[in-house]
């Protein structure tokens, strides 16, 4: 009902502080307690009695809207069990006054006039049931380990409601349950705080690990670091940091600021090293490109040369300088090498073509030299050294006159002639060994010494046989046999030398 509608209606009888109506204490008036609001107190189903207002003006009558009469809902019915429980903790008088029994004393909680004592008692019992319902709900939240946020405030609020003494029920029991709940909430808060601290410690360790790895990457030698891999990893660490900053637990401003300063410093150092490295690398690449461009220019100038020996030597020199030159970037170095190799290929292709043409011209010479090799190998084995030397000299003269052979056959042909030349040289060395005067003198001296020794041993053997000394006979025979074997060998060598 709006304020204008209330002003148009006849004023209802309003209870005083004791709950008694101002006019005639109408039984249908809405009850009031010292601590309840009109929204909490149920009203009688009978509408309030109107009183005649002052006569309004015709204009006010025309402008005033018509409003329906207010309807006050009836009080809910109370079960017998609820009334029996309420009767343990309080009572109601016939005029609607209700009292709470607490610690052996009766405390007035309010008045609900115009209803039966059971209805008045039930009304104030329901207010207690509302508090108990909130206590039960809080107990369920605590037992299910729900977040403890504002739980202690709820306990305090319920205590304050019980302390107002405007309800009927087991107040002390409810207060005891609230005491238990308060202790449980404290333990739950401690548990949550410990869990939060554990998560916070874990998050702090994770952030520390991010910072430590970033500092490790930034602390690497710029000349040895793998920039592509390290840059990708540094970016991953930064994204991990942002995700932790956004969705992770708060570490406290001091911790987060200190860690962020370290992380930012590591990234700054890494970026500075990277820029310096690539700046130096660009400078090095430029110098390497310039040096290799100069080598390519020389190689390209030589590519048309027909001085095969000189140009081949120059290309070997250029290749050595290329290997000693610093590398440019991979892309540039590959392109430069392709140009350098192309210049070499041009030269060696020309030389190969020239060699093939020469080889065709030398094919006739190959047939001649193959015949000479066959003639030389027919001298083996060497039986007559002087005749073999004379024939080999004739073969060599004709070999030089025959000229060059194709490069592919050169090694094979020369190896065939070299075999005969080696055999002749070995035969000469053997002949010299046998005819060496010094060797002959040593041989004759050894023969003389052995012959004298053998003569002496024969005399010793004769004496031993005459004396019948078997031990001396045996010893003399053994020594004589050994000397005779040496003599035979030396005589054969002397025969060979002769």
Secondary structure, DSSP 8 states (H G I E B T S, - for coil): --HHHHHHS-----B-TTS-BSSS--TTS----TT--TTTS---SS-----------HHHHHH----------------HHHHHHHHTTEEE-TTSEEEEEETTEEEEEEE-TTS-HHHHHHHHHHHHHHHHHHHHHHHHHHHTT---TTHHHHHHHHHHHHHT--S-S-HHHHHHHHHHHHHHHHHHHHHHHHHHHHHHHHHHHHHHHHHHHHHHHHTS-TTT--HHHHHHHHHHHHHHHHHHHHHS----HHHHHHHHHHHHHHHHHHHHHHHHHHHHHHHHHHHHHHHHHHHHHHHHHHTT---HHHHHHHHHHHHHHHHHS----HHHHHHHHHHHHHHHHHHHHHHHHHHHHHHHHTHHHHHHHHHHHHHHHTT-S-S-HHHHHHHHHHHHHHHHHH----HHHHHHHHHHHHHHHHHHHHHHHHHHHHH-HHHHHHHHHHHHHHHHHHHHHHHHHHHHHHHT-HHHHHHHHHHHHHHHHHHHHHHHHHHHH-
